[in-house]
Amino acid sequence: MNAALTPQQALGRAVAERRRTLGLTQEELALRAELHQRWISNVETGRRNPSYSSLRRLARGLTMRTSELVRLAEESDTTSGDG
């Protein structure tokens, strides 16, 4: 039985999955989003809780709308537990 993800972990999972789908490294995503690679890594591992403005930049770097990224995170959150 898997424990439910925290919102930060669900967002991180969504970011990492989308980044891999696009064939990007963390460094490439960081350049596209004008963010630091270490920050991207911390988001993907659930150690960062991005501000709205950073979330928008991150979504832009992933070539998607912010609302789409949030939806992916919410879907990841609901499929992670036994729910």
C-alpha positions as CSV (number, residue, x, y, z in Angstrom):
1,M,0.0,0.0,0.0
2,N,1.5,3.4,-1.0
3,A,1.2,6.4,1.2
4,A,-0.4,9.5,-0.5
5,L,2.0,12.0,-1.9
6,T,2.3,15.5,-0.4
7,P,1.2,18.3,-2.8
8,Q,4.9,19.1,-3.3
9,Q,5.8,15.5,-4.1
10,A,2.8,15.3,-6.5
11,L,3.9,18.5,-8.3
12,G,7.5,17.2,-8.4
13,R,6.4,13.9,-10.0
14,A,4.3,15.8,-12.6
15,V,7.3,18.1,-13.5
16,A,9.7,15.2,-13.8
17,E,7.3,13.1,-15.9
18,R,6.6,16.0,-18.3
19,R,10.3,16.9,-18.5
20,R,11.2,13.3,-19.4
21,T,8.3,13.2,-22.0
22,L,9.8,16.2,-23.6
23,G,13.3,14.6,-23.6
24,L,14.8,17.4,-21.5
25,T,17.4,17.3,-18.8
26,Q,17.0,19.3,-15.6
27,E,19.6,21.8,-16.9
28,E,17.7,22.2,-20.2
29,L,14.5,22.8,-18.4
30,A,16.2,25.3,-16.1
31,L,17.5,27.2,-19.1
32,R,14.0,27.2,-20.8
33,A,12.3,28.3,-17.6
34,E,15.0,30.8,-16.5
35,L,15.4,28.9,-13.2
36,H,18.3,27.1,-11.6
37,Q,18.9,23.4,-12.2
38,R,19.2,22.9,-8.4
39,W,15.8,24.5,-7.9
40,I,14.3,22.2,-10.6
41,S,15.9,19.2,-8.8
42,N,14.4,20.3,-5.5
43,V,10.9,20.8,-7.0
44,E,11.1,17.3,-8.6
45,T,12.0,15.7,-5.2
46,G,9.3,17.6,-3.3
47,R,11.7,19.7,-1.3
48,R,10.5,23.0,-2.8
49,N,7.1,24.6,-2.8
50,P,7.3,27.1,-5.7
51,S,5.6,30.5,-5.8
52,Y,3.0,31.1,-8.4
53,S,5.3,33.1,-10.5
54,S,7.9,30.3,-10.4
55,L,5.2,27.8,-11.2
56,R,4.2,29.8,-14.3
57,R,7.9,29.9,-15.5
58,L,8.2,26.2,-14.9
59,A,5.1,25.5,-16.8
60,R,6.2,27.7,-19.7
61,G,9.5,25.8,-19.8
62,L,7.5,22.6,-20.0
63,T,5.5,24.0,-22.9
64,M,2.2,23.9,-21.1
65,R,-0.2,26.1,-19.2
66,T,0.1,26.5,-15.5
67,S,-3.4,25.0,-15.1
68,E,-2.3,21.9,-17.0
69,L,0.7,21.4,-14.8
70,V,-1.5,21.7,-11.7
71,R,-3.9,19.2,-13.2
72,L,-1.1,16.7,-13.8
73,A,0.0,17.1,-10.2
74,E,-3.5,16.6,-8.9
75,E,-3.9,13.5,-11.0
76,S,-0.5,12.2,-9.8
77,D,-1.6,12.8,-6.2
78,T,-4.9,10.9,-6.6
79,T,-3.2,7.9,-8.3
80,S,-0.4,7.5,-5.8
81,G,-2.4,6.3,-2.8
82,D,-4.8,3.5,-2.4
83,G,-7.7,5.9,-3.1
